[in-house]
Amino acid sequence: MPRDSTKPKKFPACDRCKHKRVLCHPTAPGSGLSCPRCTELGVACTTTPVVRRKPVRKSNSNSEEPAPPEAPTLPLASSELPIASTSSTPYELALVAASYGLAPPEHFSIDTLSPSLLRTLIERDFQRLPQLQHPIIVPPINALNAALRRTAWVPSLLPPSTRAFAACVVALTALQSIDPAILGPGPVPASFEELGSRGSVDWASFGLRRERACRSLRREAFKAAMASDVLLVATEENAATCCMLDILDLGFGDFPTSRSRPWSGAYLSHVQVLASAQEEDQGMRDDKVRWSSYLMEECMRSLYSSTPINFSPEQELLLRGSDVPSLDETLKLLEERPLGEKQIVFEVVRAYSVGTTSLARRIRAGVTGAYAKGRPLDHATTMALIDDLDTLGAVEQATLRRIEHIRPPVASNLFPPLSISAGRTHMTNPDVFAYVLDLIGHLMCMGHSAVVLELHVDLQRRAKPLPPVSSPVEARAREREDVLRKQLADMAVTAARTVGRGLERLPCLSHITHFRCIRIARFASILLDDASAMGGLLTPENARALQS
């Protein structure tokens, strides 16, 4: 029976179905749709383009002409099959190049990404990042998804400010993408879950491979922002754009604005304008707990980067509210409530975040700020700060003990499933509950350590260029400073161990890659200095922290 010439050609099976050797019902390339099996499993449906060789030609003398050399390929294990976005458009060029071990283009742009890859980065992969939990980013990201659906995922059709926001989202998400179009040559894991479950992964190789594409996307994000009105017009979208640009600027140091942080100033100015127009407990002013924790993160960035704290007390009060218990009241509450009570862990987050931010302001104003660091050390102020740091550390340790007691025995994953990282499941789910507790524990470990390090480093700086004493009064002042310096050194060692403890149970890898505000090398040097002071003896606690 002759073949029906009108019968449509079947599309190639997707990578997952081919890998599993099951029947696939593929969709048209470039449509952005998933096959039924991938839709049911909730995974990205991707198809790697196949480039076939030309047949060998024969000359008149029946001698075979050498075939063109095959493109270089890499031997991949079955669990390392490359993932490429489904496309039969000009975007396919980048994917084919990545599949054959070629480096991604120098001028990587969101306009050169295929619609399916762009959709995967924004709709799925961005949900794994901690920035999704930021109260200023949630509304704009939902609006961006709707706008891109209307334009068939073509970013060049978006308004300039929306395109700048999309460029920021893609630049941040690309730091964690495992798509070969961004990773470049080399093995590619089949999924985030598989990558997180593998014991021996060369993390540095993934970062090096994606660096060129990520650098190009970062530069495009800044270029798109400068061509729009994100610095001038106060909207939620522009505030979110400036917030992410500050993360890209401060975290990677590619640009000359890292010291002045103009994007952070614009972001917080926009937020103040928007929040001032809203009633109490409405809109962005409703989520006081998240605002207090994210403002603490902003404060940590300022401490670690030696830049001014970029939001005023008035802005802080506007967003996190004024009805916050003191650290002493919080510590008393933790001591009185039963160890197995779960709700108290969530209640202390706001008080801890506000207390950390307040301490950072006082340290900058009295000891380490631009004016205070050029003046003699105020012993009374420093002693009061050390006492409050002790209280903050006690709140931190009491909360961490409770977290260890109530946390379900669930293994941590550097790439938690989307249902967990996006908070889509009910808190009664053990995986979600463990993930949220890890988030709180990470916040506790890093907040106290940041303010201790700020004060410790300044007191060590003041000890170096001291001339000989000239009077008994000056000698007694030196002795008091030495005592304070020793107290801070001991607190810094404890803080460094706590940082190591926090790194052992990261909520997800992006809490390191997408904040870049934790100066791990400084804490490691503190532990090594402590070992040197003990004659080269490395205690088990310090060794464990260094191994983390």
N, C-alpha and C positions, 0 to 999 in steps of 0.2 A: 504494500500500500504506500503510495507516495507521501512524503512528509509534508505536512501542512505548512506552507511558506508564511502564512499569516500568524502562526503561533508565536507569541512573544518569547524572547530569549530570557531564560531564568537568570536572575542575578546571582552572583557568587555568595556562598555561605559566609557567615561572619566568623571571626577568629575563634570565638569561644565554642561555637558549634563544631567547627572543624577540629579544634583541639579535643573536644569530648567525643568526636565521631558520632554525632547524632544528626538527625534530619533537621535542616534549618529552613525556615520560611522567610528568606531575606526581603528587605525593603529596597526601594530604589536608592542607589548611591546619591549622597548629597541631600536626601530628604530630611535628615535629622531624626528619623524614626528608628525604633529598635525592633528587632525580631521578637516574636511572641515569647521565646524562651528567655531572652535577656530581660524583657519587660517583666516577666514573672519573677525572675531572680533579683531584679532591681540593680543590675549592673550595666555598665556602658557597653553598648553594642557597636563594635568596631570591625572594620574589614581592611586588611592589609592589601594594597594594590599588588598585583602579580605582573611582573614584566617578563614576557616570554622571549627567548632567543630566536633569532632568525635561523632558518634551516641552512645547513652547510651547502655551499654552492660548489659545483664541480666544473673544472676547466675542460677544454677540448681534449687534452691529453689524459683525461680520466684521473688526474692527480687532484687530491683534495686541497682546497685552499684553506688556510687556517682561519678558524672562526674568530670573530671578535672576542677579546678577553672578557670573561665574566666579571660582573661587578663584584667587588669583594664582599663576602658575607662572613658572618661570625657564627661559630657553632654554638647554638643555644640549646639549653636543656628544655625539656617539655614545659617546665614551670617558668621559663624565661622567654616565652614567645613575645615578640614585639606587638605593641598595640598601636594601631594607626586609625585615624578618624576616617569614617566613610565619606568618600568624596570622589567625584569624577570631573571636577572643575579645575581651573588653574591652580587652586590651592593644593592639588595633588602633588605638585612638583616638590614641595617641601617634605611631604610624607614619603615619597619615593626616595628622595635623597637621604632621609633619616634611616629608612629601611636598609639602604645599601652602605651604611657606614660613613656617609658624608656629613660634614659639620653643618649645622643650621646656618641660614644666611646671616650676614653681618647686620643688616638693617631689618631685624625681625620686627613685625608690627602686628597689631590686632587685625589690621586689614588683610594681612596675608594668611591669617588662620582660617581654616575651613569652618563653615557654620557649625558642623557637628562638634569640632574640637572647642570652638568658642562656647558652645552651649554646655559642653562637659565641664569646662573650667569654671563657668559662672554659676550654673545651676547645681552642680554636684560638688566639685572639688572645693569651691569656696566655702561650702558648709562645714568643711573640716577645720577651718581656721578659727582661732580664738576671736578674731575681729568680728565674726558673725554675731557674737554675743554683745557687741557694743551697742548701747541704746541709740546712738546717732546713726548707725549704719543699717539697721534692720529695715526701716521704711524705704530708703533709697534703693537698696538691693532688690526689694520686691518690685518697685517701680521700674528698675532697669530690666528685670526679666520680662515684664509686660511690654516694655518698649521694644526690646529686641525681638520678641515674638511678632510684633506688628511689622517689623522691618525684615522678617525672614532671617534674622541673625546676621545682618549686614551692618556693622558698626558705623560705616561711613555715612549712613542715612540718619544717624542720631544727631540731635542738637549738640553744639560744641561742648557745653558743660556736661551733658550726659555722656558724650563720648569720652571726655576726660575722666569721668568717674569709672566708666567701663575699662579704660586703659589702666587705671589704678588697681581695679579688682583683678584684672588679668596679670598684671605685674606681680602682685602679691601671691596669687594662686600659682603662678608658674614656678615659684620657689619650691613647690611640693609636687608639681606635676610629674607623672611617670610616662607621659606620652612621648614617643620617639621623635616627634617633630620638635619638641623642646629639649629633650635629653640629649639628642645627637647620637653618635655611634656607641655601640656597646649593648650588653644584655639589658633587657627591660622586664621587670616583674609583671606577672599577669594581673595583679591587683594590689591595692594598698594593704589589704588584710594579709596577703601572702608576704609582702615586704616586711610588715611588722612582726610576723611570726617567725621569720628566719633568723637563726641565731648569729650567723657570721655574715654580716652585710658590710661592705666597704662603703660607708656613708660618704666619705670624702670624694669617692669617684663619681657618685651621682651629682654632688654639688659642682664639681669641676666640669662635668659634661654639660650641665645646663647653664653654666655661668654666662656664656656668650649671649644666648637667647634672653636670659633674665636681665642682663645689663642693657640690652637693646630695648626690651620692653619697659624697663624703668625709665630710660631716657625719653622714650616716647610718651610715657605718662606725664612727665614734667613738661615736655613740649606741648602736649595737648592742653594741660592746665594753664600754661602761660598764654595760650592762644584763646582762652575763654575768660569768663568773668568769675572764676571760682574764688579769687581773692577779694572781690568787691561786693558781691551780692550775697546776702545772708539767706541761704536756703539749707534745708536738711541735706540735699544732695551735695552742695558745695562744701558744707561743713564736713561731711563724710569724706569727700575727695581730699580736702586739706589734711584731715586726720591721717589718711593712708599715705599721703605724700610725705608727711613728717616721719612716719615709720620707715619709708623707703629712703628718705634723706639721711636720717640720723643713724639708721641701722647699717647702712652699707658704705657710707662715706664717699660716694662717687661724685658728689657735687659740692661746690664751695659754700653752700648755705648751712652746713651742718652745725656751725657754732651759733648762729643767730636764730635758727629755728623759726623762720617766718611763717611756715605752713602751720605749725602748731599754734602760733599766735592768732592767725586768721581763723583756724578751726574753733578755738575757744571763744573768740570774739563773736563768731556766727552763732555759736551755741548760746551765748549770753543773750544776744538779741532775740533769738527764737524762744528761749525759756522765759524771758521777761514778758513776752506777749501771752504767756499761758498762765492759767490759774494753778494754784497749789494742787498737787496730786493729780495733775492732768498732763497729757502729752509726755514730753521727755522728762518732766519733773516728777513723774509718778514712780520711776524706777530708781529710788534713792540708793538701794544697796549696790546696784551695778555702777551707778555713777561714782559712788564713794570708792569702789575698788578700781575703776578705770582712772580716776583722778590720782589715786595712789600710784598706779602704773606710770602716769605722766610724771609724777614727782620722782619716781625711781629713775626714769630716763634723764631727768635733769641732774640728779645726783651723780649718776655714773658718767654722764657726758660733761660734767663741770660747767653746765649752763644754768642760767637763772631759772627758778621755778616759774613756769610760764602761765600760771593762773592766779588770780588774786583771791584773798579770803572771801570777798563778796561773791565772786563767781562760784567758789566752792560751796558757800552757804546756799546759794540759789539752787544748786543742783542736788546736793546731798541732804539738805535740810538742817535744822538746828537741834532737833530732839534726839541727840546722840548721847548715850551714857559714857561716863569717863572710863579710862582704863582701870582705875581702882575699883569702880563699881562692876565692871565687866569681869575682873579677876575674882571678886567676891562671889559673883553669880556662878562662875565656873566651879568654884570650890564648894558651893552649897548644893548644886544640882547633882543628881545621881550620875555616875559615870556612863551608864548605858542610855541616857536620854539623848535622843537624836536632834531634836529641834534646836537645842542650845547652840549646836555647832553653827547653824545658819544665822542665829541671832547675833553672834559675836563678830560676824564679818564686817558689818558697817562700823562698829565701834573700833575694831582693830585698824581698818583702813583709815578712818578719820584720825585716830591716834598716831599712826605712822606719819601721815601727812603733816600733822601739827608739829610733831617732833622734828621733822625735816626742816620746816620753816624756822623753828627756833634755833636749830643747829646752824643754819645758814646765817640767820640774823646775828647770833651771838659769837660764833667761832669761825666758820669756814667761808662766809660770804666775802664779796669783793672788798667791803669796807672793814669787816671784822678781822680778816686774816692778816691785815697789816698792823694791827694793834696788839698790845700785850694780852696774853690769855687771861680771861676773867675766870678766876678759880671758882667763885660761887656759882656762876652760870654753868660752868662745866660740870660741877658736882651735881647740880639739880638735873642736868641733862642725863648724866649717868644713872641717877636714881630712876628717872622716868624710862630710860632704856631697859633697866632691870625689870620694871613693871611690864613693859611691852613684851620683853622676852618671856616673862612668866605667863602672860596671856597666850603667847605663841605656843609654848611647850605644853600648857594645859589643854589647848585645843588639839594639838597634834596627838596627845595621849588619847583623847576621846575619839579622834578619827581612827587611830589604830584599833581601838576597842570595838567600834561599831561598824567598821568597814567590812563588807562581805568578802569572803575568801575568793575573790575573782582576780585572775591574772591581768596585769596591765598590758596595754597594747599601744605602741607608739603611733599607730594609725587606727584609732577606734572606728567601728562601723558608723555609717552616717546616722543611723537611728539614735546612736549614743551621743556623738559629738554635736549633733544639731538639737539634741534634747527633745526628740520626737516621741520618746516613750515615757510612760508614767514612771514616777519616782519609785514605785514599788518594785520595779525591775532591778535586780541586783547589779547588773552591769552599769546601768545608768546611775544608780546610787553610788557605786564605787567611783565612777568617773567624776561625779560632782564633788565627792569628798576629796578626791585627788586634786581637783581644781582649787578647793579651799586650802588644802595642805600646801600646795605650791605657792599660793598667795601668801600664806603665813611664813613659809621658809624664806621667801625673797624680800618681804617688806622689812622685817627687823634687821636682816643682814645688811640691807642697803644703808640704813641710817647708822648702824654701828661702823661700817666701813668708812663712811664719810667722816665721822669724828675721829676714828683711829688714824686714818691717813694724815689728817691735818695735825694731830698731836705729834706724830712721827716727824712731820715736816718741820715743826717748830723746834724739835730737839737737835737738829743737825748743825745750824750755823751759830751756836751760842758762844759768846766770848766768856772769859773767866769771870767769876763772881767778884764783886768789889766791896760787898758789905754783908753782914750777917742777915739783914732783912732779905737781900737778894738770894742768899744761900737757902734760907727757909722757903722762899718762893719756888726755887728750883726743886727742892725736895718735894714740895706739894705737887708740882707738875710731874715729877717722876712717878709719884704714887698714882696720880690720875692716868698717866701714860701706861703704867703697868695694869691698871684695872681695864683700860680699853683694849690692851693687847690680849688679855685673857678673854674678854668678851668677843674680840675679833676671831680668836681661834674657835670658840664655841659657834659663832655665826658661820664660819667656813665649814664646820662639820655639818651644820644644819643645811647649808646650801647643797652639800654632797648628798644629804638625805633626801632633799627635794628633787635632785636630779635622778635619784634611783627610781622614783615613781612619778615620772612626768605624766601629766594627763594625756599629752600627745606631743609628737616631735615639734610641731609648729609653735609650741610655747617657747622654744629656743630660737628657731629659725625666723619667727615673725615678730619677736620683740627685740632681740639683740640688745637688751638693756642689762643683762647679767654679766658682769665682768668676772668670768670664771677664773681667768688667769690670776687676777689679784687675790682671790681667795686661796688658790693653790699656792701662791708665793707665801701667804701668811702661814699655811700649814708647814711649808718647807722651812721657813724661818724659825718656827717653833721647834722643829726637829733639830735644826742647827744649834739652837740655844740649849738643847738637852744633849749635846754632844753627838749629834747625828742619829739619835734614837727616834725611830718613827713609831709612835704609839699605834695600837690597833685601830683606835677611833680615827686618827689622822690618815692611816693607810686606807681604811675603807672609804673615807671621803675623797681621797685622791683617786682611787680606782673608779669612783662613780663618774 
